[in-house]
Amino acid sequence: MQNKPKLTIIKIGGKVLNNEAALNEILKDFSAIEGPKIIVHGGGSDATELATKLGLEAKMVNGRRITDAPMLDIVVMTYAGLLNKKIVAKLSALQSPAIGLTGADGNSIQSTKRVHPEIDFGFVGDVEQVNHLFIKSILDQNVIPVFCAITHNEMGQLLNTNADTIASEVAIAMAKLFDVKLFYCFEKQGVLEDIENEDSVIENINQKLYQDLKQKNAIHSGMIPKLDNCFYALQNNVTEIQIGLPKALNNANVKRTSIRL
């Protein structure tokens, strides 16, 4: 059986986006990776900052953003506009042609509006379908798709969608055609055993260890949805997943967390 070509997908977190030096470093390292590649990015802190400037209060429940109609306008402007085009421009400067996308572009990522028994999350979407053939058509032109955290419901409605989830769902869809490595890039060296100790990196986490750590409340609550996405992706044919600092992307000697089944 012929080996699948390799595909690298990275998700860039908001705090890295806000650090110009860190963003430049990761995009430089990312551009140096051989073969097809995809970026997914968030930007929640930027959206909150813009909302505050415009007199809108950001509402959160259990760390998840409530996206009413005015806040949806803010996140679309911030994610699909300012941040997305900033990344595309920086990649172009590195001779890495890129195209900025929402899930609505090319009908690439469809979602349904989240229904919760107790909380009205507003215009928040949960991914239903990824158009892997459309994404492949971009990769075939040696262009890098850069996805922001906005999807659509194929009925004209844009939806705010968790960027970690988009990264895992895109990785799963592309695993039909590629040998996919997914790298979650954020401001820590990896998953920490002690949130107060930057050096307490858990370098390998499998499902059993993950369940043990959760039972002991040894995993920071904000990391749990990310790790849930990781294990879901591995169960659906994504080959490799790592979590860590931008500099770990192209340097095997830098600590990071590897996720395994």
C-alpha positions in Angstrom: 0.0 0.0 0.0 1.4 3.4 -1.0 2.3 5.7 1.9 0.2 8.8 2.3 2.0 12.2 1.9 2.7 14.0 5.1 0.7 17.0 6.2 1.5 19.4 9.1 -1.3 21.3 10.8 -0.5 23.8 13.5 -3.0 25.6 15.8 -1.7 29.0 17.1 -3.2 30.2 20.4 -4.2 33.7 21.2 -1.3 34.6 23.5 1.2 33.6 20.8 -0.7 35.8 18.3 -0.4 38.7 20.7 3.4 38.3 21.0 4.9 39.7 17.7 8.3 38.0 18.3 6.8 34.6 19.1 4.4 34.8 16.1 7.3 35.8 13.7 9.4 32.9 15.1 6.7 30.3 14.7 5.8 31.4 11.2 9.5 31.3 10.2 9.8 27.8 11.5 6.5 26.8 10.0 7.5 28.1 6.6 10.7 25.9 6.7 8.6 22.7 7.1 8.7 20.6 3.9 5.5 19.6 2.3 1.9 20.7 2.5 0.8 22.5 5.7 -2.2 24.3 7.3 -2.6 26.9 10.0 -5.6 27.3 12.3 -5.7 30.2 14.7 -7.8 31.6 17.5 -7.8 35.2 18.9 -10.2 35.4 21.8 -8.2 37.9 23.8 -8.0 40.3 20.8 -11.8 40.0 20.3 -12.3 40.8 24.0 -10.0 43.8 23.8 -11.8 45.2 20.7 -15.2 44.6 22.4 -14.1 46.5 25.4 -13.0 49.4 23.2 -16.4 49.4 21.6 -18.2 49.3 24.9 -19.3 45.7 24.7 -18.9 43.3 27.6 -17.4 39.9 26.8 -19.5 37.2 28.5 -18.0 33.8 29.4 -19.5 30.7 31.0 -17.0 28.0 32.2 -14.3 29.6 30.0 -16.4 29.5 26.9 -17.5 32.7 25.1 -21.2 33.6 24.8 -21.5 35.0 21.2 -24.5 37.2 20.8 -25.1 39.1 17.6 -22.9 42.2 18.4 -20.1 39.9 19.7 -20.3 37.8 16.5 -19.6 40.9 14.5 -16.5 41.5 16.8 -15.1 38.0 16.4 -15.6 38.0 12.7 -13.9 41.3 12.3 -11.0 40.2 14.6 -10.5 36.6 13.5 -11.3 36.7 9.8 -10.0 40.2 9.3 -7.2 41.6 11.3 -5.5 38.5 12.7 -6.1 36.2 9.7 -4.7 38.7 7.1 -1.8 39.6 9.4 -0.7 35.9 9.4 -1.2 35.7 5.6 0.9 38.8 5.0 3.7 37.5 7.3 3.7 34.1 5.4 3.9 35.9 2.1 6.9 37.9 3.3 8.5 34.5 4.0 7.8 33.4 0.4 5.1 31.0 1.6 2.0 31.9 -0.3 -1.1 31.6 1.9 -4.8 32.2 1.7 -7.0 33.3 4.7 -10.2 31.4 5.2 -13.3 31.1 7.3 -15.3 27.9 7.2 -17.7 29.7 4.8 -15.1 30.1 2.1 -15.4 27.3 -0.4 -17.9 25.7 2.0 -14.9 24.4 3.8 -16.2 23.9 7.3 -19.9 23.5 8.1 -21.3 23.7 11.6 -24.6 23.6 13.5 -25.6 26.2 16.1 -24.9 24.8 19.5 -27.9 23.7 21.5 -27.4 23.4 25.3 -30.1 22.5 27.8 -29.2 25.3 30.2 -27.0 27.9 28.5 -27.7 29.9 25.3 -24.2 30.2 23.8 -25.6 32.4 21.0 -23.9 32.1 17.6 -21.5 29.4 18.5 -21.1 26.5 16.1 -20.1 22.8 16.5 -18.3 21.4 13.5 -20.4 18.9 11.4 -18.4 18.6 8.1 -15.1 19.5 6.6 -14.7 19.8 2.9 -11.3 17.9 2.6 -11.3 17.9 -1.2 -11.6 21.7 -1.3 -8.7 22.1 1.2 -6.7 19.6 -0.8 -7.2 21.7 -4.0 -5.6 24.6 -2.2 -2.7 22.5 -1.0 -2.2 21.1 -4.5 -1.4 24.7 -5.6 1.4 24.9 -3.0 -0.7 27.5 -1.0 -1.1 27.4 2.7 -4.7 27.5 4.0 -5.0 29.7 7.1 -8.2 29.1 8.9 -9.6 31.4 11.6 -12.2 30.3 14.2 -15.3 31.1 12.1 -17.5 28.5 10.4 -21.0 28.6 8.9 -24.2 26.6 8.8 -24.7 26.7 5.0 -27.8 28.8 5.5 -26.0 32.2 5.5 -25.1 32.3 9.2 -21.6 32.6 10.4 -20.7 30.9 13.7 -18.0 31.4 16.3 -16.2 28.0 16.7 -13.5 26.8 19.0 -10.1 26.9 17.2 -8.8 23.8 18.9 -11.8 21.9 17.7 -11.4 23.2 14.2 -7.8 22.1 14.2 -8.7 18.5 15.3 -11.7 18.3 12.8 -9.6 19.5 9.9 -6.9 17.1 10.9 -9.4 14.2 11.0 -10.8 15.1 7.6 -7.4 15.5 6.0 -6.3 12.1 7.4 -8.3 10.5 4.6 -5.7 11.7 2.2 -2.6 12.5 4.3 -0.4 11.3 7.1 -1.3 14.1 9.5 0.8 15.7 12.3 -1.1 18.2 14.5 0.8 20.6 16.7 -1.0 22.8 19.2 1.2 25.8 19.8 0.7 27.9 22.9 2.6 29.8 25.6 3.6 26.9 27.8 6.2 24.1 27.2 3.4 21.6 27.2 0.9 20.1 29.5 2.0 20.9 33.1 1.7 18.6 36.1 1.9 21.8 38.3 0.4 24.9 36.6 2.8 27.0 38.9 5.9 25.2 37.7 6.8 25.9 34.1 9.3 23.0 34.1 6.7 20.3 35.2 6.1 19.2 31.6 4.4 15.8 31.2 6.3 14.7 28.1 4.0 11.8 27.2 0.3 11.4 27.9 -1.8 8.4 26.9 -5.5 7.8 27.7 -4.9 5.9 30.9 -2.6 8.6 32.3 -5.0 11.3 31.2 -7.9 9.7 33.0 -5.7 9.3 36.2 -4.6 12.9 36.1 -8.2 14.1 35.6 -9.4 12.1 38.6 -6.6 13.7 40.7 -7.6 17.2 39.4 -4.0 17.4 38.2 -4.9 18.8 34.8 -5.8 22.5 34.5 -9.4 22.8 33.6 -8.6 25.0 30.5 -6.4 22.1 29.1 -9.1 19.5 29.3 -11.1 20.5 26.1 -7.8 20.6 24.2 -6.8 17.2 25.3 -10.2 15.8 24.6 -9.8 17.1 21.1 -6.4 15.5 20.8 -7.6 12.0 21.8 -10.6 12.3 19.6 -8.3 13.1 16.6 -6.0 10.2 17.4 -9.0 7.9 17.5 -9.9 9.1 14.0 -6.6 8.4 12.2 -4.6 11.5 12.9 -1.0 10.1 13.2 0.8 12.4 15.7 -0.2 15.2 18.1 2.0 17.5 20.1 1.5 20.4 22.4 4.1 23.0 23.2 6.0 26.3 22.6 6.5 27.7 19.1 10.2 26.9 19.2 9.5 23.2 19.7 8.0 23.0 16.1 11.4 22.6 14.4 13.6 21.7 17.3 13.5 18.1 18.6 15.5 19.1 21.7 12.8 21.4 23.1 10.4 19.9 25.6 6.8 19.4 24.6 3.9 17.0 25.3 3.3 14.2 22.9 -0.2 12.7 23.0 -0.7 9.0 22.4 -3.6 6.5 22.6 
